[in-house]
Amino acid sequence: MDESALLAHIYERSAGLAGAVRVGPGDDCAVVRVAGGTDLLLTTDQLVEGRHYEPGTDVGRVGRKAVARCLSDIAAMGGSPVACLAAATVRAGFNEADGLFDAMRAAASSFGCPLVGGDIAIARGPTVLTVSAVGAPHPGRGPVLRADARPGDLVCVTGAIGGAVASGRHLDLTPRLAEAAWLCDELGARLGAMIDVSDGLGCDAGRVAAASGVRVVIDAAAVPLGVGATDVRAAIAEGEDYELLFTCRGAPPPSAPTGAPITVVGRVESGAGCVMTLADGSIVDIAGAGWDHTG
Amino acid sequence: MDESALLAHIYERSAGLAGAVRVGPGDDCAVVRVAGGTDLLLTTDQLVEGRHYEPGTDVGRVGRKAVARCLSDIAAMGGSPVACLAAATVRAGFNEADGLFDAMRAAASSFGCPLVGGDIAIARGPTVLTVSAVGAPHPGRGPVLRADARPGDLVCVTGAIGGAVASGRHLDLTPRLAEAAWLCDELGARLGAMIDVSDGLGCDAGRVAAASGVRVVIDAAAVPLGVGATDVRAAIAEGEDYELLFTCRGAPPPSAPTGAPITVVGRVESGAGCVMTLADGSIVDIAGAGWDHTG
């Protein structure tokens, strides 16, 4: 084999791997097929001091949240975490980096997702933690996408919505990995689309509607409000709930084995957009009701 | 199956995956075994404005470097890239985020490594790009570790060392993926340890010595200096070369099919540490000669 043929062979080997993107950007995770036909879930997520947590927050809780919210994206695909990586940008003189990485390592381990690598850099500015995770799709159901809602599906959420930021609960979230796996086991093909409610039930349900090419109608009276939440219109726009929102063909079970309640909050119809019906019969557009992490 | 047994089953499934860490933190990439016995290389890397590039640098070059230096870690393990993720933290009002992501996408694609997901957040502070990559180990050689140098090995580098920052070449680096794959093909079991020279030949060779439990002796006169480098002691401490440093049982080929020269710069001995012999016969400790990204 001459040199150019050899290099062509090397590049071809890479190109073959590169061709295996099954789901690209736009869902909670990408899905990439690797050698042996194994599918991987891949996701990355940033936690920024002053945006996602207050300066001065205990680094143990900060590190845990950074990992947990990344793994919430694995849960949103119905997957199980395999391993994660963490990168931190901190100020010069910041003396809690060890504590941060210890917290990320412990949290990752507690979620069955070993922290296998990291990077640290110094910069003027807030602390930024970037966690990237690899997961495995559910072996039976496969990746659960945002795009699989169909007219006739019921729209369901685990847990409760709203009050997570005001109460501080957002710092102690547990990603709904067990519930997601159990939903895949239990519902199989009856499970339609799924997403985690990170930015607000309104905009996250709107993402499901847009990805699936359907209309989602939420019933305000049905939304289970979290402790500290009083107004449903505020609750669906707050975000940081990290609950699962999924669509289901037929009635879902009333709760998961973990004890997490499951509530039907709406339905999927033909059409487009995401609206909420209020007690007075009026209908409001909620597809934009959420928290813009970049805003 | 009752609820607790079901949950135990779900957690056990995750725990089984979690047990598959073959190489944890401390090498250029972690190695994780997933379903089907497939091994993955995993790495994450940050590029910080003001530390790894000057403010005002063209975003096309910045985005490319962010991807390229992450994939240099895949090359350092002898692997081929499979897919990558990118996260960016930028200032409010920063209007080149699209350009940054376009550049990262194009660079990733050019290296055979599709960018499959991303995240963007706003923060007061410099732009921080975090790229995480998944790779596949060389199918024949397997992951090439820092820990596999043995007394008697020759120490070799691709390309040239020094001058990368002063010349601006560091912004246009091409990760040595083709050369790394070819070294695995060509040398097989004769290839010992490998690392990429990102922080300085001195400290990176020192890392190989420490990981392998050996002593590395570099011959100053043998180090091929890059354009713009004049002093070998400065050159081995500059970093940002992104060349491969590897150990070889027997003589290496003089160059790779890509044209990259391969130079024997030293040898591996029993003992510990990393030193350089100078023209006057003196010996200097160089294990600390490098650029501390966190300093």
Chai-1 contact restraints between the chains, C-beta under 6 A:
chainA,res_idxA,chainB,res_idxB,connection_type,confidence,min_distance_angstrom,max_distance_angstrom,comment,restraint_id
A,E3,B,P257,contact,1.0,0.0,6.0,A-B,restraint_1
A,L6,B,P257,contact,1.0,0.0,6.0,A-B,restraint_2
A,L7,B,A178,contact,1.0,0.0,6.0,A-B,restraint_3
A,L7,B,P257,contact,1.0,0.0,6.0,A-B,restraint_4
A,I10,B,A178,contact,1.0,0.0,6.0,A-B,restraint_5
A,I10,B,A181,contact,1.0,0.0,6.0,A-B,restraint_6
A,S14,B,S80,contact,1.0,0.0,6.0,A-B,restraint_7
A,S14,B,G112,contact,1.0,0.0,6.0,A-B,restraint_8
A,A15,B,G112,contact,1.0,0.0,6.0,A-B,restraint_9
A,L17,B,V82,contact,1.0,0.0,6.0,A-B,restraint_10
A,A18,B,G112,contact,1.0,0.0,6.0,A-B,restraint_11
A,A18,B,P114,contact,1.0,0.0,6.0,A-B,restraint_12
A,V21,B,P114,contact,1.0,0.0,6.0,A-B,restraint_13
A,V21,B,V116,contact,1.0,0.0,6.0,A-B,restraint_14
A,G24,B,V116,contact,1.0,0.0,6.0,A-B,restraint_15
A,P25,B,G117,contact,1.0,0.0,6.0,A-B,restraint_16
A,A30,B,V116,contact,1.0,0.0,6.0,A-B,restraint_17
A,A30,B,G117,contact,1.0,0.0,6.0,A-B,restraint_18
A,V32,B,A83,contact,1.0,0.0,6.0,A-B,restraint_19
A,V34,B,T38,contact,1.0,0.0,6.0,A-B,restraint_20
A,V34,B,V82,contact,1.0,0.0,6.0,A-B,restraint_21
A,A35,B,T38,contact,1.0,0.0,6.0,A-B,restraint_22
A,A35,B,A136,contact,1.0,0.0,6.0,A-B,restraint_23
A,G36,B,G36,contact,1.0,0.0,6.0,A-B,restraint_24
A,G36,B,T38,contact,1.0,0.0,6.0,A-B,restraint_25
A,T38,B,V34,contact,1.0,0.0,6.0,A-B,restraint_26
A,T38,B,A35,contact,1.0,0.0,6.0,A-B,restraint_27
A,T38,B,G36,contact,1.0,0.0,6.0,A-B,restraint_28
A,T38,B,T38,contact,1.0,0.0,6.0,A-B,restraint_29
A,L42,B,L85,contact,1.0,0.0,6.0,A-B,restraint_30
A,L42,B,V116,contact,1.0,0.0,6.0,A-B,restraint_31
A,L42,B,G117,contact,1.0,0.0,6.0,A-B,restraint_32
A,T43,B,G117,contact,1.0,0.0,6.0,A-B,restraint_33
A,T44,B,L85,contact,1.0,0.0,6.0,A-B,restraint_34
A,T44,B,A87,contact,1.0,0.0,6.0,A-B,restraint_35
A,T44,B,D119,contact,1.0,0.0,6.0,A-B,restraint_36
A,T44,B,S132,contact,1.0,0.0,6.0,A-B,restraint_37
A,D45,B,D119,contact,1.0,0.0,6.0,A-B,restraint_38
A,Q46,B,A87,contact,1.0,0.0,6.0,A-B,restraint_39
A,Q46,B,D119,contact,1.0,0.0,6.0,A-B,restraint_40
A,Q46,B,A121,contact,1.0,0.0,6.0,A-B,restraint_41
A,V48,B,A121,contact,1.0,0.0,6.0,A-B,restraint_42
A,V48,B,A123,contact,1.0,0.0,6.0,A-B,restraint_43
A,S80,B,S14,contact,1.0,0.0,6.0,A-B,restraint_44
A,V82,B,L17,contact,1.0,0.0,6.0,A-B,restraint_45
A,V82,B,V34,contact,1.0,0.0,6.0,A-B,restraint_46
A,A83,B,V32,contact,1.0,0.0,6.0,A-B,restraint_47
A,L85,B,L42,contact,1.0,0.0,6.0,A-B,restraint_48
A,L85,B,T44,contact,1.0,0.0,6.0,A-B,restraint_49
A,L85,B,S132,contact,1.0,0.0,6.0,A-B,restraint_50
A,A87,B,T44,contact,1.0,0.0,6.0,A-B,restraint_51
A,A87,B,Q46,contact,1.0,0.0,6.0,A-B,restraint_52
A,A87,B,T130,contact,1.0,0.0,6.0,A-B,restraint_53
A,T89,B,V128,contact,1.0,0.0,6.0,A-B,restraint_54
A,G112,B,S14,contact,1.0,0.0,6.0,A-B,restraint_55
A,G112,B,A15,contact,1.0,0.0,6.0,A-B,restraint_56
A,G112,B,A18,contact,1.0,0.0,6.0,A-B,restraint_57
A,P114,B,A18,contact,1.0,0.0,6.0,A-B,restraint_58
A,P114,B,V21,contact,1.0,0.0,6.0,A-B,restraint_59
A,V116,B,V21,contact,1.0,0.0,6.0,A-B,restraint_60
A,V116,B,G24,contact,1.0,0.0,6.0,A-B,restraint_61
A,V116,B,A30,contact,1.0,0.0,6.0,A-B,restraint_62
A,V116,B,L42,contact,1.0,0.0,6.0,A-B,restraint_63
A,G117,B,P25,contact,1.0,0.0,6.0,A-B,restraint_64
A,G117,B,A30,contact,1.0,0.0,6.0,A-B,restraint_65
A,G117,B,L42,contact,1.0,0.0,6.0,A-B,restraint_66
A,G117,B,T43,contact,1.0,0.0,6.0,A-B,restraint_67
A,D119,B,T44,contact,1.0,0.0,6.0,A-B,restraint_68
A,D119,B,D45,contact,1.0,0.0,6.0,A-B,restraint_69
A,D119,B,Q46,contact,1.0,0.0,6.0,A-B,restraint_70
A,I120,B,T294,contact,1.0,0.0,6.0,A-B,restraint_71
A,A121,B,Q46,contact,1.0,0.0,6.0,A-B,restraint_72
A,A121,B,V48,contact,1.0,0.0,6.0,A-B,restraint_73
A,A121,B,H293,contact,1.0,0.0,6.0,A-B,restraint_74
A,I122,B,T294,contact,1.0,0.0,6.0,A-B,restraint_75
A,A123,B,V48,contact,1.0,0.0,6.0,A-B,restraint_76
A,A123,B,G125,contact,1.0,0.0,6.0,A-B,restraint_77
A,A123,B,P126,contact,1.0,0.0,6.0,A-B,restraint_78
A,R124,B,G125,contact,1.0,0.0,6.0,A-B,restraint_79
A,G125,B,A123,contact,1.0,0.0,6.0,A-B,restraint_80
A,G125,B,R124,contact,1.0,0.0,6.0,A-B,restraint_81
A,G125,B,G125,contact,1.0,0.0,6.0,A-B,restraint_82
A,G125,B,P126,contact,1.0,0.0,6.0,A-B,restraint_83
A,P126,B,A123,contact,1.0,0.0,6.0,A-B,restraint_84
A,P126,B,G125,contact,1.0,0.0,6.0,A-B,restraint_85
A,V128,B,T89,contact,1.0,0.0,6.0,A-B,restraint_86
A,V128,B,V128,contact,1.0,0.0,6.0,A-B,restraint_87
A,T130,B,A87,contact,1.0,0.0,6.0,A-B,restraint_88
A,T130,B,T130,contact,1.0,0.0,6.0,A-B,restraint_89
A,S132,B,T44,contact,1.0,0.0,6.0,A-B,restraint_90
A,S132,B,L85,contact,1.0,0.0,6.0,A-B,restraint_91
A,S132,B,S132,contact,1.0,0.0,6.0,A-B,restraint_92
A,A136,B,A35,contact,1.0,0.0,6.0,A-B,restraint_93
A,A178,B,L7,contact,1.0,0.0,6.0,A-B,restraint_94
A,A178,B,I10,contact,1.0,0.0,6.0,A-B,restraint_95
A,A181,B,I10,contact,1.0,0.0,6.0,A-B,restraint_96
A,P257,B,E3,contact,1.0,0.0,6.0,A-B,restraint_97
A,P257,B,L6,contact,1.0,0.0,6.0,A-B,restraint_98
A,P257,B,L7,contact,1.0,0.0,6.0,A-B,restraint_99
A,H293,B,A121,contact,1.0,0.0,6.0,A-B,restraint_100
A,T294,B,I120,contact,1.0,0.0,6.0,A-B,restraint_101
A,T294,B,I122,contact,1.0,0.0,6.0,A-B,restraint_102
